[in-house]
Amino acid sequence: MRMQLRDATPADFPAILALNHTFVAVLSPLDEARLIHLHEQAAQHRVIDRNGEVIAFLLTLREGAAYDSPNYHWFAARYRQFLYVDRIVVTASAQGTGAGRALYRDAFRHASEQGLPVLVCEFDTVPPNPASARFHSALGFCEVGTQTLEGGKQVALQALEIAMDTPLSRASDP
C-alpha cells in the first residue's frame, strides 16, 4: 500500500472533519465553516491518501493569519516569522506507519523553503497526551512555554528551529 502526500481539496473535507472528530479530545473542535476558513488561511493543508482514503492530515498557518486560536496568538506575540502546525491527525490504523513523520517532514521542508526560522506547535498536557509528547520530542521539538486554556486544558508550546541537523532534515521519505 503506497501512501500519497498531496494538497487537501474540498472533496477531502468530510474525511478531515471525521478524523478531527475522532480525535477531538486532543484537538480543538472543527466544523465545516471553520475548516473552510482555516483552509483559506493555510500555508499548507496536506493529506495522506492511502488507496483513495484520507488517513492523515496536517494544517499549518503563517504569521499574520486571521485566526482566533490562543495558542496561535501566543506564538505570534513571540515570533516574527513562523510556521504554526494548527493540527495534525493520523488515523489509529495508520499510526506508527510514518504518516505523521511524512507530514512533519513536508512542513519542515516548506518552512525551510520559505526561509522561516521556526516550526511551532502545541500538544495537551492536561489532559495528558504522552504519545504526542514522545513524538514531538523525537522530532527535536523543545518546550518554549505552557498555557492554560478555557475549561482547564493545558498545553505545552513547542518549537523546532529550522536548521539542517534535526531529525526531520535527516529522515528519508516513507
Protein Blocks (a to p, Z undefined) as FASTA:
>chain_A
ZZddddddfklmmmmmmmmmmmmmmmccddfklmmmmmmmpmbdcdddeehiafbdcddd
dehiacfbfklmmmmmmpmbdcddfbacddfklgonlmmmmmmmmmmmmmmmnopabdcd
dddfbdcdfklmmmmmmnopacfbdcddehhiacddddddddfkbfklmpccZZ
